[in-house]
């Protein structure tokens, strides 16, 4: 199991369902486990923003770094990255 710290933006864009996107990701990759955004032993930090402004950020160190998701295109890129990292 790989721990993924989750950091959400403030949620000023109600048209982007950040929680649903997160659930979709964890359904696609059941070997990922969500942990608090300040976890010190995270494999990856997932920063989910509702727009390209990207107001959420993380200062948590992780094994493979941060992933910033602001829209569906970013999700698709992360999906490909995770598939490459996890399915070897």
Secondary structure per residue as TSV (DSSP state, phi and psi in degrees):
chain	resnum	aa	ss	phi	psi
A	1	X	-	360.0	138.1
A	2	X	E	-111.6	127.4
A	3	X	E	-83.4	130.4
A	4	X	E	-121.4	115.7
A	5	X	E	-78.9	137.7
A	6	X	E	-116.7	128.2
A	7	X	E	-125.6	119.8
A	8	X	E	-99.5	152.1
A	9	X	-	-74.4	-174.5
A	10	X	-	-73.6	-13.3
A	11	X	-	81.9	32.0
A	12	X	-	-75.7	-11.5
A	13	X	-	-105.3	97.0
A	14	X	T	-72.0	-9.8
A	15	X	T	-81.5	-11.8
A	16	X	S	-108.4	109.9
A	17	X	-	-85.0	91.7
A	18	X	H	-65.1	-37.7
A	19	X	H	-68.1	-40.8
A	20	X	H	-64.1	-39.7
A	21	X	H	-63.0	-41.2
A	22	X	H	-63.3	-44.1
A	23	X	H	-61.6	-41.4
A	24	X	H	-60.4	-41.6
A	25	X	H	-64.6	-44.7
A	26	X	H	-72.2	-24.5
A	27	X	H	-71.0	-40.0
A	28	X	H	-70.1	-31.2
A	29	X	-	-127.6	81.9
A	30	X	T	-66.0	-12.7
A	31	X	T	-79.5	-2.2
A	32	X	E	-95.3	140.7
A	33	X	E	-124.8	123.4
A	34	X	E	-73.7	139.1
A	35	X	E	-132.9	169.7
A	36	X	-	-60.2	152.6
A	37	X	T	-64.6	-17.3
A	38	X	T	-103.2	16.0
A	39	X	-	-60.4	137.2
A	40	X	S	-92.6	-7.5
A	41	X	S	-119.6	32.7
A	42	X	-	-74.8	141.0
A	43	X	S	-74.6	-38.1
A	44	X	E	-145.8	151.4
A	45	X	E	-110.9	122.2
A	46	X	E	-103.0	114.7
A	47	X	E	-105.1	114.9
A	48	X	E	-111.7	116.3
A	49	X	-	-114.7	155.4
A	50	X	S	-90.3	-4.5
A	51	X	S	-156.2	177.7
A	52	X	T	-75.5	-8.3
A	53	X	T	-62.4	-35.7
A	54	X	-	63.9	49.3
A	55	X	-	-69.9	-22.6
A	56	X	-	-82.1	142.3
A	57	X	-	-147.0	167.0
A	58	X	-	-132.6	141.6
A	59	X	-	-114.5	17.0
A	60	X	-	-84.6	134.3
A	61	X	-	-81.0	140.7
A	62	X	-	-141.9	165.9
A	63	X	S	-64.3	-46.6
A	64	X	S	-110.8	7.6
A	65	X	-	92.1	-168.3
A	66	X	E	-93.7	157.1
A	67	X	E	-130.9	120.8
A	68	X	E	-100.7	121.8
A	69	X	E	-115.8	118.9
A	70	X	-	-121.1	-12.4
A	71	X	S	-163.8	-177.8
A	72	X	H	-63.4	-33.8
A	73	X	H	-63.6	-42.3
A	74	X	H	-62.6	-38.6
A	75	X	H	-60.7	-45.7
A	76	X	H	-60.9	-41.1
A	77	X	H	-64.3	-42.3
A	78	X	H	-65.4	-40.8
A	79	X	H	-56.6	-47.1
A	80	X	H	-62.8	-42.3
A	81	X	H	-62.2	-45.7
A	82	X	H	-66.6	-39.6
A	83	X	H	-59.0	-41.4
A	84	X	H	-66.2	-43.6
A	85	X	H	-72.9	-36.2
A	86	X	H	-98.7	-26.1
A	87	X	-	-109.8	83.2
A	88	X	-	-119.2	360.0
